[in-house]
Amino acid sequence: EEEAFLVSLYKFMKDRHTPIERIPHLGFKQINLWKIYKAVEKLGAYELVRGGWGCQGNVYDALGGSPGSTSAATCTRRHYE
């Protein structure tokens, strides 16, 4: 399932002329694209997660984020988008 998701994601991004050339990082840690997708899906999809990228921990914490990072929630959301 994860492999099929990644193949589909890379194809989608390439087709819209915004290919993923390298996996984004948060701090010094590479983001697991499957894990961020599943975390958002579990929380009710993007529209329902809007305010929960870091305020209550939600998505950022699911990725193993550091609670001391003040801009991490915004970065997490941008990487997802």
SULQUI-V145350 format. One line per field, one symbol per residue. ss: DSSP state (H for helix, E for strand, - for the rest). psi: psi as a letter, one per 30 degrees, with the letter a starting at -180 (. if undefined). Layout:
ss->???
psi->???
This chain:
ss->-HHHHHHHHHHHHHH---------EE--EE--HHHHHHHHHH---HHHH--------HHHHH---------HHHHHHHHH-
psi->eeeeeeeeeeeeeefghiljfkklljbgkkkjeeeeeeeeeeggleeffefhffegeceeefghlkffjfgeeeeeeeee.
